[in-house]
Amino acid sequence: MHISQGSNKLGRRALLFAQKEPLLLFFLLLLLFLALLFPEYITHYGEFVDWRTIIALSGLLIVTVSIEESGELTSMARALLYKMKNERNFALVLVALSALLSTFLTNDIALFILVPLTVKMLKIIKNDIYKIIIFEALAVNAGSLLTPIGNPQNLFLWNLSALNFLGFIIAMLPLFLLLIFILFIFIFLFFPSRKITLVREDSTPKTSRSLFYTALSLLAFYILALNFLPTTYILILLVLYLLIFYKFLAKVDWLFVLLFILVFIDFGVISHIPAILALFSSFSGSSAGTVFIVSVLLSQFMSNVPATVFVTNFTAQFKAVAYGVNLGGNGVIIASMANVIAMRMVRIKGLMIEFHKYSLLFLTVSFALAYFLFFY
């Protein structure tokens, strides 16, 4: 009897975990499957993980939680909302900010700054417009493609190319302008000029300005460190942040860090499978249009950063790869880790389905236009 009750309880917990963490469960099961099929790669799992990214992500999560716990975001959100008269203006401002910040701060950092603020804003209005988070994800994918430091795949491609910083921007500018144009058309189509109504507050929320400014200062310092310091120093900063913000560590989404590690390992194994390597062995002589199409499609299956590393093993057509993997970051949620970050930070039932409704439409339109304008 006790065994039966224990089994039922364990089953309910497993079901609850599957419902709450479907993406994490998927990549965990995929890892188990790959480990059974290709056990020879198990000893290399640690090599597949980009530990600098994991350290960076952990630090950003800690600081972001600390900023949220300060309570200042609610006050800032209310002040900003008084200046936004309707839903369309609300979307235009936040999407423009997302695209602008991602250009120089990288797509994930832009989301870590804007999504918590956006969530606070959405909680103090009566309008149900949580889809703005989806458009922020699309915006950082579009904005980050412009510069070599906007996202990891661009940094990798820039190091492979012979272009200087300005030359890279000039090469990416046509795609950037196209995606931003389509994005703003989408805003006018899907966000009405409906008035924003604020929820009446019964009491003033508790805030801690000292915590807010401390966390904000450390966030700025962390961003600079990520761009200019070696990994060892970033790790030291992470340990320091763990000590400073120890009170909030239980509220940090550590499963999100585990998800990133699983993604790195899964795609690391997949990109080393002999059958897949053989499939792409004749890819080097393909046209720019073909490289572009393959880069877009491959991003849907293995995320755009691993897809970039993988495709550049078979072709030297920089622009086609860069356009393909950056545009391919839209579409399914795993196409870009920025998508995963945005959806993970919100956790609203049904938003994942909503995400794919808009992101797949955006991918379809932008892919067709980009191919016709740049590769046809």
Steps between C-alpha positions, in 0.01 A plus 500: 500500500777741598694406186192571285444840664868585458489405132190713446662795673816460293291475184312820584828680564640376169188618317515839672867535406421408138226764488714767664829422323415353156807644329737385772346152495531483120872579501560267795331210318687593181830480691412156636409385149827636354701347786356157417563536126840671520665409832844586357422873540414484872856581605487812280181648646695757700675619184169564322385748766589867457580556868553873456137527387385292798696718743367816332142372512527410869626846591231673295228292666627585848518874431163504320326330795662753736372792291150352504515445877586866555143596400619800299392349169133542594548872563690539173235303311218720629691818411563376146140389447366848571687613187364225274148578387405180319605141430661582166721770652585258781612238249691745280703638791589161650582339164717795398682486837550124465648533152723793601637341819568167329713670236781569748409316821421163331156350462491308829614794714240725336232249603632473857464878529165552324290189567484541882405866452240405239348235729465758778328735257260229385405420859382854569279541194164344420589440133592140416799556269755243615576434134733803523758260653490302175565814299788595729659163420452563127642851544822388671552237231463772236698769682791280605579391144630847406830498689780247559435510876120480485484123540733197525461386140601843369807510722601158368440599136680832544809319625489278191449786254748761380258785578561779746227613744345754260530264204303235688224750581478609135474135390217428747313831459261391217368201698476711818291766325275237341428318829443823695261620228301173510498507880348848512241402238408208729460739792254715306310186397485323837498782757190724486497861616295390803546718808715362783319484833700479821398284793422700813752442777377463857844539652848615405731202440807465720820598325872498574686761301835397644449141378376624164796731433749244631360231270475741206862612545618140520298416189674779306837382627416140411406597144833682456687204648329257260622705206856565611619257770614134478274222627700457824415854609134451409494192723649704787225760450237227506631370834495858633138544389407170665636638828341846464153378400490174698152588635349475152675188368199276572293716262747468212384273217784247520308254283540755223878470534464121482290539185782694332754232596276226356453698176877540456562128557213380279595717204869429558434128456267550203756713315758220534285212375678347196179456297416870536856603412486276191167655398659846489833393346394617151359828631814705423414556135144619560368838385451791741122450485533135597736584788250762620207255490695223676619743768142611571366145513789363705445773759150362559641160596819579689479872594678769303829509695584127458365523144750780428795297626380193311429665163828693488683166496365446148478843337685834492197701385496735798206721404267212414575327830471824701166589341370144536582437865394847614169487316468134606508606866131568453258211455495220757595583857837320494609682184656766724578479871364854525156351428547249782612776738197717423246220542675361807491836679122533463348154558142568384276215394437501127769759422722234337228424244447873453874541448507255211193660342684830461861379465424248224299761309786748544752239380289411195456860387858608570648184344303544176589869467865453597548217250333697219692824576846362578540151349254452213 
